[in-house]
Amino acid sequence: MKNDQAHIQETRAGARSWLCRDDFDRERMLDMEERVRPVRQRALGILAVALIASGPWLGWWPAIFLVPAALCFGAADLLMPRVVRPELLMFGAWIGSGLVIGGAVALSGGPDQPTLAWLAIPVITLSSRFPMRGVVVGVIINILILLAVAFGVDAHQVFHNPVYVIAPIALLLCVAVLSTPLMRSDIQHRSDAVIDQLTGMLNRNALSTRVAELAQQSELTGDTIGIIVGDLDHFKHVNDTLGHSTGDVVLKEVAYELRKQLRAFDLAYRLGGEEFLILLPGSNLAQSAELAERLRAGIAAHSITGGIAVTMSLGVGASRHGEPFDYASVFKTADAALYRAKHKGRDQVCLSESLDVPALDVPILA
């Protein structure tokens, strides 16, 4: 079970879908689902009370449709940690909620019922979980459900008075149009809070969240986690002699070179200034050291725009197999190793423990 979860985490990190273009999209969707779950349960409760209170006029059958809706989302919540693309499962559950509401409306009487407008309720959560393409597809699906219910139950009534479908469709579209920019603004602010705007790397704010997740994961799997701390050599000299704008170019190109060498589920952070940190889930000290040497060689071989040559010193640490990941402890050893690399002449890799790691003769990734 532990190995299966670790495998899913690794596979998920490199997986893409039409709903999640990158890992940030997926992390946002999963985070928002955690926030929406209790609110969704309360919303289902409100609908249940409304349907029961309206039972003498609408009938009692519509209220029963809330049971499959709750079961649908409950099943999705249980299965999401076990699948590689949880966003597809959640989108399927979302479609199921629209079908359930449509079924309840159909049983309650059809297009002349005010409950038809309830199909706008699921649309509120679309933009908080999915990118614009998901919002567009979701809105189209709910409009089709609305039209199917209205025309399927009483097409003659709809043709006689099209307002029965025009009004709820307008409400559905307005909910989508108004909620989307609000959610996008929230997403942008959250992105700005965790993304270093110069290099596009994650920053310290994102690091604290990921460290907590890795600590919990290591308790389940027992896997090792490596840390590489890197610092550009003589970067102050670049800023002082060539200017800060050139220094910014150096940082951006170094960040790009670092990312090229990493696996999909390795995470690179800019801690500030010229200091970088890389988290390596599933890597022991030797594996982390091998990657650190590849990073060092890649930076040394790369000529920055304008012909500037830079080098990097790196320190490496890793947790032990079977032991929980203690970030503070491992970072301390990696940072001490970085200090030794600087003290010994720079442009080299030092480890938290004695371990012979020869310079790599493997080609640098292009």
HUURFEN-V957648 format. One record per residue. N is the residue number from 1. RES is the residue in one small letter. OMEGA is omega in whole degrees, -180 to 180 (999 if undefined). D_FIRST is the distance of its C-alpha to the first C-alpha in whole Angstrom. Layout:
N;RES;OMEGA;D_FIRST
N;RES;OMEGA;D_FIRST
This chain:
1;m;180;0
2;k;-180;4
3;n;178;5
4;d;179;5
5;q;178;6
6;a;179;9
7;h;179;10
8;i;-180;11
9;q;-179;12
10;e;-179;14
11;t;-179;15
12;r;-177;16
13;a;-179;19
14;g;-175;21
15;a;177;21
16;r;175;24
17;s;-179;25
18;w;179;29
19;l;-179;27
20;c;-178;26
21;r;-180;28
22;d;-177;26
23;d;-179;23
24;f;178;26
25;d;-177;26
26;r;179;22
27;e;178;22
28;r;-180;25
29;m;-180;24
30;l;179;21
31;d;-180;23
32;m;178;26
33;e;177;24
34;e;-179;23
35;r;-176;26
36;v;-172;27
37;r;-179;25
38;p;178;27
39;v;178;30
40;r;178;30
41;q;177;29
42;r;179;33
43;a;176;34
44;l;177;33
45;g;179;35
46;i;179;38
47;l;179;38
48;a;179;37
49;v;-179;40
50;a;-179;42
51;l;179;42
52;i;179;43
53;a;-180;46
54;s;-177;47
55;g;-180;46
56;p;-178;50
57;w;-178;51
58;l;-171;48
59;g;-175;47
60;w;-176;43
61;w;-179;41
62;p;-178;40
63;a;-179;38
64;i;-178;36
65;f;178;35
66;l;180;33
67;v;178;31
68;p;177;29
69;a;179;29
70;a;179;27
71;l;-179;25
72;c;179;24
73;f;178;23
74;g;178;21
75;a;179;19
76;a;179;19
77;d;-180;18
78;l;-174;15
79;l;-175;14
80;m;179;15
81;p;-174;12
82;r;-177;10
83;v;-176;13
84;v;-179;15
85;r;-176;18
86;p;-179;18
87;e;179;22
88;l;178;23
89;l;-180;21
90;m;179;23
91;f;176;26
92;g;177;25
93;a;178;25
94;w;177;28
95;i;178;30
96;g;179;29
97;s;177;31
98;g;178;34
99;l;179;34
100;v;179;34
101;i;178;37
102;g;178;39
103;g;179;38
104;a;179;39
105;v;-180;42
106;a;180;43
107;l;-176;44
108;s;176;45
109;g;176;48
110;g;-168;48
111;p;-178;49
112;d;-179;52
113;q;178;49
114;p;-180;48
115;t;178;44
116;l;180;44
117;a;179;44
118;w;177;41
119;l;176;39
120;a;-176;40
121;i;-180;37
122;p;-177;34
123;v;-178;36
124;i;-176;36
125;t;-176;32
126;l;-174;32
127;s;178;33
128;s;-177;31
129;r;-168;28
130;f;175;29
131;p;-173;32
132;m;-180;35
133;r;177;34
134;g;178;32
135;v;-178;35
136;v;-180;37
137;v;180;35
138;g;179;34
139;v;179;38
140;i;-179;39
141;i;-178;37
142;n;175;38
143;i;178;41
144;l;177;41
145;i;-180;39
146;l;-180;42
147;l;180;45
148;a;179;43
149;v;-176;44
150;a;-177;47
151;f;-179;49
152;g;-178;47
153;v;-177;48
154;d;-179;52
155;a;-179;53
156;h;-180;56
157;q;-180;56
158;v;179;54
159;f;-180;57
160;h;-180;59
161;n;-177;58
162;p;179;55
163;v;180;54
164;y;178;52
165;v;-179;49
166;i;-177;51
167;a;179;50
168;p;177;47
169;i;178;46
170;a;178;48
171;l;-179;46
172;l;-180;43
173;l;179;44
174;c;178;45
175;v;180;42
176;a;-177;40
177;v;-177;43
178;l;-177;43
179;s;-175;39
180;t;179;39
181;p;178;41
182;l;179;40
183;m;-180;36
184;r;177;37
185;s;178;39
186;d;180;36
187;i;-179;34
188;q;179;36
189;h;179;37
190;r;177;33
191;s;179;33
192;d;-178;36
193;a;-175;35
194;v;-179;32
195;i;174;33
196;d;-171;36
197;q;-180;39
198;l;-173;40
199;t;-175;38
200;g;177;35
201;m;171;32
202;l;-179;30
203;n;-177;32
204;r;180;32
205;n;179;31
206;a;-177;28
207;l;-176;27
208;s;179;27
209;t;-178;24
210;r;179;22
211;v;179;22
212;a;179;21
213;e;-180;18
214;l;178;17
215;a;178;18
216;q;-179;15
217;q;-179;12
218;s;176;13
219;e;180;13
220;l;-172;9
221;t;-175;9
222;g;-178;12
223;d;176;13
224;t;177;17
225;i;-179;19
226;g;175;23
227;i;172;26
228;i;175;29
229;v;-178;32
230;g;-178;35
231;d;179;38
232;l;-179;41
233;d;175;44
234;h;-178;48
235;f;178;46
236;k;179;49
237;h;178;52
238;v;180;51
239;n;-175;51
240;d;-175;54
241;t;-175;56
242;l;177;54
243;g;-176;54
244;h;178;51
245;s;176;50
246;t;177;50
247;g;178;47
248;d;177;45
249;v;179;46
250;v;-179;44
251;l;-179;41
252;k;-179;40
253;e;176;41
254;v;178;39
255;a;179;36
256;y;179;36
257;e;179;36
258;l;-177;33
259;r;-178;31
260;k;-175;32
261;q;-170;30
262;l;171;27
263;r;-176;24
264;a;-175;23
265;f;170;20
266;d;-175;22
267;l;-178;24
268;a;-177;28
269;y;168;30
270;r;-177;34
271;l;-178;35
272;g;-179;38
273;g;-179;41
274;e;-177;40
275;e;-178;37
276;f;178;34
277;l;180;30
278;i;175;27
279;l;-175;24
280;l;178;21
281;p;177;18
282;g;-179;16
283;s;175;20
284;n;-175;21
285;l;-179;25
286;a;180;26
287;q;178;24
288;s;179;26
289;a;178;29
290;e;178;29
291;l;180;29
292;a;178;31
293;e;177;34
294;r;178;33
295;l;180;34
296;r;-179;37
297;a;180;38
298;g;179;38
299;i;-179;39
300;a;-178;42
301;a;-176;43
302;h;176;43
303;s;-180;46
304;i;177;46
305;t;-176;48
306;g;177;52
307;g;-180;51
308;i;177;50
309;a;178;48
310;v;175;45
311;t;-178;43
312;m;172;40
313;s;-176;39
314;l;173;35
315;g;-173;33
316;v;173;30
317;g;179;27
318;a;174;24
319;s;180;21
320;r;-179;20
321;h;178;17
322;g;180;15
323;e;177;18
324;p;-179;17
325;f;177;19
326;d;-173;23
327;y;-176;24
328;a;-178;28
329;s;-178;28
330;v;178;27
331;f;-180;29
332;k;180;32
333;t;179;31
334;a;180;31
335;d;176;34
336;a;178;36
337;a;176;35
338;l;179;37
339;y;178;40
340;r;179;40
341;a;177;40
342;k;-177;43
343;h;-177;45
344;k;175;45
345;g;177;46
346;r;-178;44
347;d;178;42
348;q;-179;39
349;v;173;36
350;c;-175;36
351;l;179;32
352;s;178;31
353;e;178;32
354;s;-179;34
355;l;-179;32
356;d;177;34
357;v;-177;33
358;p;175;36
359;a;-174;37
360;l;173;36
361;d;179;37
362;v;-179;35
363;p;177;37
364;i;-179;36
365;l;180;34
366;a;999;37
